[in-house]
Amino acid sequence: MRRTTTTLGALALIASLAIASSASAAYDPIGSGQTKLTIDNSFSSFLKQEGISLTAKAGAKRKGKSITLPVTSGNVDPTIGKGEIGNQGTIAFQGERGKVPLRNLTVKAKRDTLIAKVGGSQLKVASSDKRSSVRSGFGTKYTAKALKLTAKVATRLNKKLRPETPFAQGQTIGTLITNAQPQLITILERNRAQVALDPAFASKMDSLFVSINPIFPAEHPGGPTFTFPVIGGSQLAPSGSEGTLRTGGQVEMLQLGAGQVFWNELWLDFATKVDSAEVDIEPAPAFPGKLGRVGVLDLGPTSVTSDPKARTISVSGAPLTLTAATAQSFNEAFAEGKAAFAAGEAFGAVSFTAQGQ
């Protein structure tokens, strides 16, 4: 009985680890990169002997025995080198008797490595048993050596081109290397964002007897600075042009005998330049209560620094200002409806270093 229990416990542990491993995999959308197909000498000689040319067009380019295609789409988990990568361009086999173009070429990080649209069908073009992937900055570099022609594509080429010596299943085509870089990077749940309150704003809140309090896991280590942990769901572009940094915790702004404003989980959106939060203004019904996710602050000019080697994205001292809706809610909650706060008023500055996966 003890042995059985131990075995079942071990199996449960293995299953839980497998589930955790699967759950941790995050696929980043691809934004750029290049795929390079280098033709094997034997395949090049075979084509020349049969009077068949291999051309590149519609974005693909050929130089010597290499064909390059721009990477345009797809999703990859760079931590495990898995995913699909879409490429722009067409590769065409052309002989005296016909032509076979390969369009919509997709690289898959598995045995059936190269997929393309051939005629009206989506076919597996080539497979490889010698595959590897390594990190390349924020992205991944995938290599497939000894690409072998599939039976279906060999049949299609023989039917259209009718060479004297037919194409054969398993015929070596060459080596493929794809360097894929993400459009958005999955951010790990590490580090904390810091918001330093503007001195004039902090002074105004003090004059109105409004206390500003962090609610865990938000923290107030001292002075004007509040910190917030980076949480799951964050994705950022290396350039800082888009994506959202999500943080946890709450900020409570309280005036005894008047209003109480909660901002829960501040999310900084770099595309819209807005810092949003789940807003709750109490007590209700004197105040509106829960408003859902609302833009509470505007993000001003931001300088973003990316380090592909360390896979980090950093922002230092980006200005935050009150939105019109926030200014109005503060006036109602803390200033008896008077115009003490205004849209565009400085709230503070945000800084962080986000760790990409």
C-alpha positions as CSV (number, residue, x, y, z in Angstrom):
1,M,0.0,0.0,0.0
2,R,2.9,2.4,0.9
3,R,4.6,1.6,-2.4
4,T,1.3,2.2,-4.4
5,T,0.7,5.5,-2.6
6,T,4.3,6.7,-3.3
7,T,3.9,5.8,-7.0
8,L,0.6,7.6,-7.3
9,G,2.2,10.6,-5.6
10,A,5.1,10.6,-8.0
11,L,2.7,10.4,-11.0
12,A,0.7,13.3,-9.6
13,L,3.8,15.4,-9.2
14,I,4.9,14.6,-12.8
15,A,1.5,15.5,-14.1
16,S,1.4,18.8,-12.1
17,L,4.9,19.7,-13.4
18,A,3.8,19.0,-17.0
19,I,0.7,21.2,-16.6
20,A,2.8,24.0,-15.0
21,S,5.4,23.7,-17.9
22,S,2.6,23.9,-20.5
23,A,1.0,26.9,-18.7
24,S,4.2,28.8,-18.6
25,A,4.7,28.7,-22.4
26,A,4.0,32.1,-23.9
27,Y,3.9,32.7,-27.7
28,D,5.0,36.1,-28.8
29,P,3.5,37.6,-32.1
30,I,6.3,37.9,-34.7
31,G,7.0,41.4,-36.2
32,S,10.2,41.0,-38.2
33,G,13.1,38.8,-39.2
34,Q,14.5,36.8,-42.1
35,T,14.5,33.3,-43.4
36,K,17.4,32.1,-45.4
37,L,17.3,28.9,-47.5
38,T,20.7,27.7,-48.7
39,I,20.5,25.2,-51.6
40,D,22.5,22.0,-51.2
41,N,25.2,21.5,-53.8
42,S,23.8,18.1,-54.9
43,F,20.3,19.6,-55.3
44,S,21.7,22.6,-57.2
45,S,23.5,20.2,-59.6
46,F,20.4,18.1,-60.1
47,L,18.3,21.2,-61.1
48,K,21.0,22.4,-63.5
49,Q,21.3,18.9,-65.1
50,E,17.5,18.9,-65.6
51,G,17.4,22.4,-67.0
52,I,15.3,23.6,-64.1
53,S,15.8,27.1,-62.5
54,L,14.8,28.0,-58.9
55,T,13.7,31.7,-58.8
56,A,12.7,34.1,-56.1
57,K,10.2,36.9,-56.4
58,A,7.4,38.9,-54.7
59,G,9.7,39.9,-51.8
60,A,11.9,36.8,-51.8
61,K,15.5,37.3,-53.2
62,R,18.1,35.0,-54.5
63,K,21.8,35.5,-54.4
64,G,24.0,32.6,-55.5
65,K,22.7,29.4,-53.8
66,S,20.8,31.3,-51.1
67,I,17.2,32.5,-51.1
68,T,16.1,35.0,-48.4
69,L,12.5,35.8,-47.4
70,P,11.3,38.6,-45.1
71,V,9.5,37.3,-41.9
72,T,6.1,38.9,-41.7
73,S,3.9,37.0,-39.2
74,G,3.5,34.1,-36.9
75,N,3.9,33.3,-33.2
76,V,6.9,31.8,-31.4
77,D,7.7,30.9,-27.8
78,P,11.4,31.9,-27.8
79,T,12.1,30.1,-24.5
80,I,11.5,26.7,-26.2
81,G,12.0,27.6,-29.8
82,K,8.5,26.4,-30.9
83,G,6.0,28.1,-33.2
84,E,5.1,29.1,-36.8
85,I,6.7,31.8,-38.8
86,G,5.1,33.3,-41.9
87,N,7.3,34.7,-44.7
88,Q,6.7,37.0,-47.7
89,G,7.7,35.9,-51.2
90,T,7.5,33.1,-53.7
91,I,10.0,30.5,-54.7
92,A,9.3,28.9,-58.1
93,F,10.7,25.9,-59.9
94,Q,10.7,26.5,-63.7
95,G,11.6,24.3,-66.6
96,E,10.8,24.1,-70.3
97,R,7.6,22.2,-69.7
98,G,6.1,24.1,-66.8
99,K,6.4,26.1,-63.6
100,V,5.6,25.3,-59.9
101,P,5.5,28.3,-57.6
102,L,5.6,27.9,-53.8
103,R,3.7,30.6,-52.1
104,N,2.8,31.6,-48.5
105,L,5.9,29.8,-47.2
106,T,5.6,29.0,-43.5
107,V,8.4,27.7,-41.3
108,K,7.3,25.4,-38.5
109,A,9.6,24.4,-35.6
110,K,9.0,20.7,-36.0
111,R,9.9,17.8,-38.3
112,D,7.6,19.0,-41.1
113,T,9.6,22.3,-41.2
114,L,8.5,24.0,-44.5
115,I,4.9,24.4,-45.6
116,A,3.7,26.3,-48.7
117,K,0.8,26.8,-51.0
118,V,1.4,24.8,-54.1
119,G,-1.3,25.3,-56.7
120,G,-4.5,25.4,-54.8
121,S,-3.3,23.2,-51.9
122,Q,-1.4,23.7,-48.7
123,L,1.4,21.1,-48.8
124,K,4.3,20.0,-46.6
125,V,7.3,20.9,-48.8
126,A,10.3,19.7,-46.7
127,S,11.1,17.9,-43.4
128,S,14.2,17.8,-41.2
129,D,15.5,15.6,-38.5
130,K,18.3,18.0,-37.7
131,R,16.6,20.9,-36.0
132,S,17.8,23.3,-33.3
133,S,16.9,26.7,-31.9
134,V,18.8,29.3,-29.8
135,R,17.9,32.7,-28.4
136,S,18.5,35.7,-30.6
137,G,18.0,38.8,-28.6
138,F,14.2,39.1,-27.8
139,G,13.5,36.4,-30.4
140,T,14.8,33.1,-31.6
141,K,17.0,31.6,-34.3
142,Y,15.7,28.3,-35.7
143,T,17.9,26.1,-37.9
144,A,16.8,23.0,-39.9
145,K,19.6,21.1,-41.6
146,A,19.4,18.5,-44.4
147,L,15.9,19.5,-45.5
148,K,14.3,16.6,-47.3
149,L,11.7,16.9,-50.1
150,T,8.3,15.4,-49.3
151,A,6.6,12.8,-51.5
152,K,3.6,15.0,-52.3
153,V,5.7,17.9,-53.5
154,A,8.1,15.6,-55.4
155,T,5.0,14.2,-57.2
156,R,3.7,17.7,-58.0
157,L,7.1,18.7,-59.4
158,N,7.4,15.6,-61.6
159,K,3.9,16.1,-62.9
160,K,4.4,19.7,-63.9
161,L,8.1,19.8,-64.9
162,R,8.5,16.2,-66.2
163,P,12.3,16.0,-65.7
164,E,14.2,13.0,-67.2
165,T,15.4,12.1,-63.7
166,P,12.4,12.5,-61.4
167,F,12.4,14.4,-58.1
168,A,12.4,11.9,-55.2
169,Q,11.0,11.8,-51.7
170,G,13.8,12.4,-49.3
171,Q,15.9,14.3,-51.8
172,T,18.1,16.8,-49.8
173,I,17.2,20.4,-50.6
174,G,19.5,22.3,-48.3
175,T,19.6,24.2,-45.0
176,L,17.1,26.7,-43.6
177,I,17.8,29.3,-40.9
178,T,15.1,31.7,-39.6
179,N,15.7,34.6,-37.3
180,A,12.4,35.8,-35.9
181,Q,11.9,38.9,-33.8
182,P,8.7,39.6,-31.8
183,Q,6.4,42.4,-32.3
184,L,5.4,42.2,-28.7
185,I,7.4,40.6,-25.9
186,T,5.9,38.7,-23.0
187,I,6.9,40.3,-19.8
188,L,7.7,38.2,-16.8
189,E,6.2,38.8,-13.4
190,R,9.3,40.3,-12.0
191,N,10.5,43.8,-10.8
192,R,8.3,46.7,-9.8
193,A,7.2,49.9,-11.5
194,Q,7.8,53.1,-9.5
195,V,5.6,56.2,-9.6
196,A,7.0,59.4,-8.0
197,L,4.3,61.9,-7.2
198,D,4.8,65.5,-8.5
199,P,5.6,67.8,-5.5
200,A,2.9,70.3,-6.4
201,F,0.3,67.5,-6.7
202,A,1.3,65.9,-3.4
203,S,1.2,69.4,-1.7
204,K,-2.3,70.0,-3.1
205,M,-3.5,66.7,-1.8
206,D,-2.0,67.5,1.6
207,S,-3.7,70.9,1.7
208,L,-7.0,69.2,1.1
209,F,-6.3,66.6,3.8
210,V,-6.3,63.7,1.3
211,S,-4.2,60.8,2.3
212,I,-2.7,58.6,-0.4
213,N,-2.3,55.0,0.7
214,P,-1.0,51.9,-1.0
215,I,-2.9,48.6,-0.7
216,F,-0.8,45.5,-0.9
217,P,1.0,44.4,-3.1
218,A,1.4,48.1,-3.9
219,E,3.9,49.7,-1.5
220,H,5.1,53.1,-0.3
221,P,8.8,52.8,0.5
222,G,9.0,56.4,1.5
223,G,9.1,60.0,0.1
224,P,7.0,60.6,-3.0
225,T,7.5,57.1,-4.5
226,F,5.0,54.3,-4.7
227,T,5.8,50.9,-6.2
228,F,3.7,48.3,-8.0
229,P,4.6,44.8,-9.0
230,V,4.6,43.8,-12.6
231,I,1.9,41.2,-13.1
232,G,0.9,38.6,-15.8
233,G,-0.5,39.6,-19.1
234,S,2.1,42.3,-19.8
235,Q,3.4,42.6,-23.3
236,L,5.6,45.3,-24.7
237,A,7.2,46.2,-28.1
238,P,11.0,46.6,-27.8
239,S,10.6,50.1,-29.1
240,G,7.9,51.0,-26.6
241,S,5.5,51.9,-29.5
242,E,2.8,49.5,-28.3
243,G,1.9,47.0,-25.6
244,T,0.7,47.2,-22.0
245,L,2.6,47.0,-18.8
246,R,0.2,45.6,-16.1
247,T,0.8,46.2,-12.4
248,G,-0.9,44.9,-9.3
249,G,-2.0,46.5,-6.1
250,Q,-4.3,49.4,-5.3
251,V,-4.0,53.1,-4.4
252,E,-6.5,54.6,-2.0
253,M,-7.0,58.4,-1.9
254,L,-9.1,59.2,1.2
255,Q,-10.5,62.5,2.6
256,L,-12.2,61.7,5.9
257,G,-15.9,62.7,5.8
258,A,-15.8,63.1,2.1
259,G,-14.7,60.9,-0.9
260,Q,-12.7,57.8,-1.2
261,V,-11.1,56.9,-4.6
262,F,-9.6,53.5,-5.3
263,W,-7.4,52.8,-8.3
264,N,-6.9,49.0,-8.7
265,E,-4.2,47.5,-11.0
266,L,-2.7,50.4,-13.0
267,W,-2.1,49.3,-16.6
268,L,0.1,51.4,-18.8
269,D,-0.9,51.3,-22.5
270,F,1.9,52.5,-24.8
271,A,-0.2,52.6,-27.9
272,T,-2.9,54.9,-26.5
273,K,-0.6,56.6,-24.0
274,V,-3.1,56.0,-21.2
275,D,-2.6,54.6,-17.7
276,S,-5.9,52.9,-16.8
277,A,-7.2,51.4,-13.6
278,E,-10.3,49.7,-12.1
279,V,-11.9,52.8,-10.5
280,D,-14.1,52.8,-7.4
281,I,-15.4,56.1,-5.9
282,E,-17.1,55.8,-2.6
283,P,-19.3,56.1,-0.6
284,A,-22.1,55.3,-2.9
285,P,-24.7,56.5,-3.8
286,A,-23.3,59.9,-3.0
287,F,-20.5,59.0,-5.4
288,P,-20.7,56.7,-8.5
289,G,-19.1,53.6,-6.9
290,K,-17.4,51.1,-9.2
291,L,-16.8,52.5,-12.7
292,G,-14.8,49.6,-14.2
293,R,-11.6,50.1,-16.1
294,V,-11.1,53.8,-16.8
295,G,-8.2,55.9,-18.2
296,V,-7.0,57.8,-15.1
297,L,-3.7,59.3,-16.3
298,D,-2.2,60.3,-19.6
299,L,1.3,59.3,-20.5
300,G,3.6,62.0,-21.8
301,P,6.7,61.9,-24.0
302,T,8.6,58.7,-23.2
303,S,12.1,57.6,-23.7
304,V,12.4,53.8,-24.0
305,T,15.6,51.8,-23.7
306,S,15.8,48.2,-24.9
307,D,18.6,45.7,-24.2
308,P,18.2,42.6,-26.5
309,K,21.0,40.8,-24.7
310,A,19.5,41.2,-21.3
311,R,16.0,41.1,-22.8
312,T,14.9,44.2,-20.8
313,I,12.8,47.2,-21.7
314,S,13.2,50.3,-19.5
315,V,11.5,53.6,-19.0
316,S,12.8,56.4,-16.7
317,G,10.7,59.4,-15.5
318,A,7.9,59.3,-18.1
319,P,5.4,62.1,-17.1
320,L,1.9,61.2,-16.0
321,T,-0.9,63.8,-16.1
322,L,-4.5,63.8,-14.9
323,T,-7.2,63.0,-17.5
324,A,-10.3,65.2,-17.6
325,A,-12.4,62.4,-16.0
326,T,-9.8,62.0,-13.1
327,A,-9.7,65.8,-12.5
328,Q,-13.5,65.9,-12.3
329,S,-13.7,62.9,-9.9
330,F,-11.1,64.5,-7.6
331,N,-13.0,67.8,-7.6
332,E,-16.2,66.1,-6.7
333,A,-14.6,63.8,-4.1
334,F,-12.1,66.1,-2.4
335,A,-13.0,69.7,-3.4
336,E,-16.8,69.9,-3.0
337,G,-17.1,70.3,-6.8
338,K,-14.7,73.3,-7.0
339,A,-12.1,73.3,-9.8
340,A,-9.1,72.5,-7.7
341,F,-7.8,69.9,-10.2
342,A,-7.6,70.3,-14.0
343,A,-7.0,68.0,-17.0
344,G,-3.3,67.9,-17.9
345,E,-2.2,68.7,-14.4
346,A,1.1,66.9,-13.4
347,F,0.5,63.8,-11.3
348,G,4.0,62.3,-11.3
349,A,6.4,60.2,-13.3
350,V,6.7,56.5,-13.9
351,S,9.8,54.4,-14.2
352,F,10.4,50.7,-14.6
353,T,12.6,48.0,-16.0
354,A,10.5,45.1,-17.5
355,Q,12.1,41.7,-18.0
356,G,11.2,39.9,-21.2
357,Q,10.9,36.1,-21.3
